[in-house]
């Protein structure tokens, strides 16, 4: 081979630029994956919290006895107006002496929610 095609002196500027470009593409892809996984983890955490809140609201209604027909809305934590809010709706069912309680917990300015349904019989 001629001396022109072989270089024993090291890497050329073009080789360095190609290596940096490949590394940059890989880094951007990795950062995008990390951000997406953090968003998914946050959504899962909030969904779990909302489900636990809805379950505790149903248990609270169960402790008070047979629920009256009503609709109640409010904040879960009065000190945190940007956090979770809830709505409970108590309605009659087709079965006499049984009421349906729908509990919905909202977050993200009521754009996301989790709902649970409970049925309570008159004793």
Secondary structure in CASP SS format (residue, H / E / C, confidence):
PFRMAT SS
TARGET T0000
AUTHOR 0000-0000-0000
METHOD secondary structure of the structure
MODEL  1
X C 1.00
X C 1.00
X C 1.00
X C 1.00
X C 1.00
X C 1.00
X C 1.00
X C 1.00
X C 1.00
X C 1.00
X C 1.00
X C 1.00
X H 1.00
X H 1.00
X H 1.00
X H 1.00
X H 1.00
X H 1.00
X H 1.00
X H 1.00
X H 1.00
X H 1.00
X H 1.00
X H 1.00
X H 1.00
X H 1.00
X H 1.00
X H 1.00
X H 1.00
X H 1.00
X H 1.00
X H 1.00
X H 1.00
X H 1.00
X H 1.00
X H 1.00
X H 1.00
X H 1.00
X H 1.00
X H 1.00
X H 1.00
X H 1.00
X H 1.00
X H 1.00
X H 1.00
X H 1.00
X H 1.00
X H 1.00
X H 1.00
X H 1.00
X H 1.00
X H 1.00
X H 1.00
X H 1.00
X H 1.00
X H 1.00
X H 1.00
X H 1.00
X H 1.00
X H 1.00
X H 1.00
X H 1.00
X H 1.00
X H 1.00
X C 1.00
X C 1.00
X C 1.00
X C 1.00
X C 1.00
X E 1.00
X E 1.00
X E 1.00
X E 1.00
X E 1.00
X E 1.00
X C 1.00
X C 1.00
X C 1.00
X C 1.00
X C 1.00
X C 1.00
X C 1.00
X C 1.00
X C 1.00
X E 1.00
X E 1.00
X E 1.00
X E 1.00
X E 1.00
X E 1.00
X E 1.00
X E 1.00
X C 1.00
X C 1.00
X C 1.00
X C 1.00
X C 1.00
X E 1.00
X E 1.00
X E 1.00
X E 1.00
X E 1.00
X E 1.00
X E 1.00
X E 1.00
X E 1.00
X E 1.00
X C 1.00
X C 1.00
X C 1.00
X C 1.00
X E 1.00
X E 1.00
X E 1.00
X E 1.00
X E 1.00
X E 1.00
X E 1.00
X E 1.00
X E 1.00
X E 1.00
X C 1.00
X C 1.00
END
